Amino acid sequence: MNQSGTGAASDSAWLRAMPLVFVLIWSTGFIVARYGMPWSPPMKFLATRYALSILCFLPWILWARVKWPQGADQWKHLAITGMLMHAGYLGGVWAAVKAGMGSGLSSLIVGVQPILTAVWLSAVNAPGTAGSAVSRRQWAGLVLGFAGLLLVVSRKFVNSAPGDSATTVNLALAVLALLSITAGTLYQKRFVRPCDVRSANTVQLLAALVVTLPLALLESEPMVVNSQLAAAMAWSVVGLTLGGSSLLYLLIQRGAAASVSSLMYLVPPCTALLAWLLFGEPVTLVTIGGTVLTAVGVSLVIRPART
């Protein structure tokens, strides 16, 4: 009885900690992009990352005798989520950083994903008209979130610095990443049935590799292999893909997406602090004000309504 109770308590503690661990890992993704991009074009880096991640997952799957997803439909749904949540999301973020966007700004743009997700879910679950389930508080959060984002973006347009600027091109790439991660999260929650995270993630990575590899072959810039690129690649594979992406899959399947969203607005300020420490990206009063506005907006949108 005691052993069973201890095991259950340990599992419960791990489940409660999973969202926080995920967010801490996820925050480093924007830093790694900035760290590795001077030495590689984005699609070559990501294609290599996907291939190495698959090579890590396959022996693990064979050793543990993990079952593969059942049915052609599940393979199709996992492939679609892989194209959205790996190829679309990561491709957009890494290409934006390569095009001169700072880690803090790219994190802030993608950080409004919980707003889009919550508003969409509220709208489609409305009993009557499409928008009737979106409360005034959520609309206020939506306005605040995007106002904070625009405040930071406007400063990056005017007072840009190398590696920390906003342009039409890198903003479009970051918005592509935002739309991809939002659509991928909603699609996975709706269509993907629970299955082993290792085999599911491998299918997603295979689909992402199929999309990314042709783009990588079109890039003329070579990869410069050095210790900095190797470190970025190692953490991208082990920490972000095997760790972060697997945790995200588990959280969505376990219905803890709301817990992830409640902490996701901590990612931009954490990323901005790390980017300031590592790359010298300036943290001005405008940046702080815009980040706070966005965080408050996200919290208003995702906070459960009182009953």
N, C-alpha and C positions, 0 to 999 in steps of 0.2 A: 504494500500500500504506500509506504513512504517513498520507495523508489519510483513507483508510478507517479506519485504526486510531484516528486522532485523533477522527473522528466517532463511532466506537463507544464510545470512552472517555468522550466528552462525554455521549452518551446514557446510558451507565451511571451516570455521576456525577449526572445529572439525576434518573434513576430512584431512586437512593439518597437524594437530597435531597427528593424529592416528599413523603414522609410528614412530614418535619419542617416543610417549608413549609406543608403543609396544616394541621398542628396550630397553627402560629403564626397563620395566618389564622383558623382556627376559634375560637381563644381570644378574638378580638376580637368575635365575634358577641354574646356575653353583655354586653360593655361597650356595644356599639352599642344593644342593646335598652334598657339603662338610660338611655343618653344620649338616645334618641329618644322614649321612652314618655311623658314629661311633656307632649308636644306632639301626641300622636295616640293614638287607640285602636288596639289591636294589629291587628285584622283589616283596618282601613282602610290601615294602614301596609303590611302584608304584601301585600294585594291590589295596591296601587300598586307595591310592589317587584316582584312577579311580572310585572305588565304591562310595566313599564319594562325588566325583564330580557329578556322575550320580544322587545320592540322592539329591543333591542341584539343579540340572537342572530339574528333573521330576516335583516337585511341581510348579516351575516357569512356566514350559510348560503347566501344567494343569490350573494354575491360569490365565495365559494370553491366553489360548485357542490357542496355537501355532499349526500350521499345521506341520505334519510330512512329510518327503520327499516323493514325489510321484513316484511310480513305483519301481519294484524290482531292475532294473538296478541302480537307484540312491542309494538305500540301499547298493548294492554291491560295487559301487564306493566309497561311504563314508566309508564302512567297510575297504576297501583296504587302503584308505588314513589314517584311524585310526590306522591300524596295522603298517603303515610306519612311520607316524608323531608322534604317541604316543608310541606304543610298541617298534618299532625299534629305533627311535631317542632317546627317554628318557631312554629306557632300556640300550642302548649303552653308553650314557653319565654317567648314575648313576652307571652302572657296572664298567666303567673305573675309576671313582672317588673312588669307593669302592676298586678297585684293586691298588690304590696308586697314581693315576694321580691327579695333582693339578687342581684347578678351572681355573686358567689362561691358562694352556696348553690345557685343554679340550675345553675351549671356543675358543682358537686360531685355533684348528684343525677344529671344526665345523664352524668357521668363514670364511673358504674358500668356503662355500656352494654357495655364489653368483657367484664365479668364475665358478664352475661346471655348475650351472644353466645357466649363460649367454653364456658360450661356447657351451653347448648343444643346447640351443635355436637358436644360430647363425648357428650351423651346420645343424640342421634339417630344418631351414628356407632358407637354401642356394638355389638359383635358379638352380645352376648347380650341381657340385660335392659337396660331403657332407661337406667338410671343407672350401669351397670357401668364406663363409660369415664371417669367423673368421679373423678379421683384424690383421695386424702386431702389432698394439697397444695392442690388446687383448692377443695375444700370449706372448708379452713382460710382460703384467700384470700377465699372468698365470705363467710364469717362475719366476717372482719376488715374487709372492705370495707363491709359494711352496718353493722357496729358503729361504724366511724368516721363514717359518714353519720348515724346516729342520734345520735351525740355532738354533732355540729354542729347538727343540726335541733333537738334538745332545748334547746340554748342559745338558738336563735333564737325558740323559743316563749316562753321565760321572759324573756330580755333582748332584746326586739325594739326596733328603731329605725325611724323613717320610711324606707321604701325598702329596709329590710333586716330583714324579719321572716318568720316562718313561720306560716302559718295552714292550716286544713284545706283551704280553697279553692285557695290557690296551690300547696300541696303536691300536691294532686290534679292540677292542671294540669301541674306539672313531671313527675310520674310518667307522665302521658299522653304527654308529649314523650319521655321515656325509652323507653317501650314502643313508640312509633311509630318512633323511629330504629333501635331494635333489630330490630323486625319488618321495616322497610324494607331494612335492610342484608342481612338473611338472605334476604329475598324476591328482591332484585336479584341477589344472588350465585347463587341457585338457578335463576331463570327468565329473566333478561335476558341475551340474547346480545350479544356485543361489537358495537358500532356507533359511529358518530361521536359524540363527546361533546356537540357543539353541537346536533345535531338531537335526540339523546336527552334532553338537559337541557331543550330547548324543549318537548318532549312532556310531560315531568314538570311543568314550570312551568304549562303549559296546564291540566293536571289539577288542580294545586294552586289555580290561579285560579278554576276552576269551583267548587271546594269552598269557597274563602275568600270570594269576592265576595258570595254571599248573606248570609254572616255579617257582612260589613262593612256591608252596607246596613241591617242591623238595629241597628247601633251608633248611638246618638244623639249621642255626643260628636264634635265636628268636629275636623278636622286644623288645627292652627295652623302655617301655613307661615312659617318663619323660618330663619336661618342654621344653627341647631343641628339642626333637623329635616332641612334640605337636606343637611347633612354626613352625618348618619346614613343618609339614603336613598342618597346617592351611594356611600358605602362598602358599604352593604348590597347594592347592585346590582353594582358593579364588583368589589369585593374578595371579598364573601362568596358571591354567586350565581355570577357569571361565573368567579371564581377558586376559591373554596373548594369549592362544590358540584361544579364540573367536575373538580377534583382528586380529590374523594372518589369520583366515578364512575369515573375512570381507575384509581384505586388498587384499587377493588373488582374491576374487570374484569381488571386485570393480576395479580390474585391476591396483592396486597400488603396485604390487609386486616389481616393479622397485624402488619405493620410499623406500620400506623396505630394498632392497639390497643396496641402496645408503648410508644407515645409518648403515647397519649390521656390517661394518668393524669397527664401534666404540665400538662394544660389547667386543672384546678381551681386549683392553686397559682399559675399564671401569671395566671389571671383574678382570683383573690383579691388578688394584688399590684397589678394594674392598678386594681381597684375601690377599693382602699385609697388609691392615689395620686390617682385622679380624683374619687371620690365620698366618700371618708372612711369607707368601710365598715370597721368595726373588725376587726383581725386579732388575736384573743386567743390565749392558750395553748390553750384548748379548741378553737378553730378550727384552729390549727396541728396539734394532736394528732389531731383527727378527720380532717383532710386527709391527714396522713401515714399513718394507719391505712388509709384508703381506698386510697391509692396503693400501699401494700405489698400490700393485698389484691388489687388489680387485677394487680399484677406477679406474684403467686403464681399467679393463675388463668391468665394468658396466657403465662407462661414455658413454652417448649417442654420436654417431658419428656426426661430424659436417656436415651440408648439405650446 
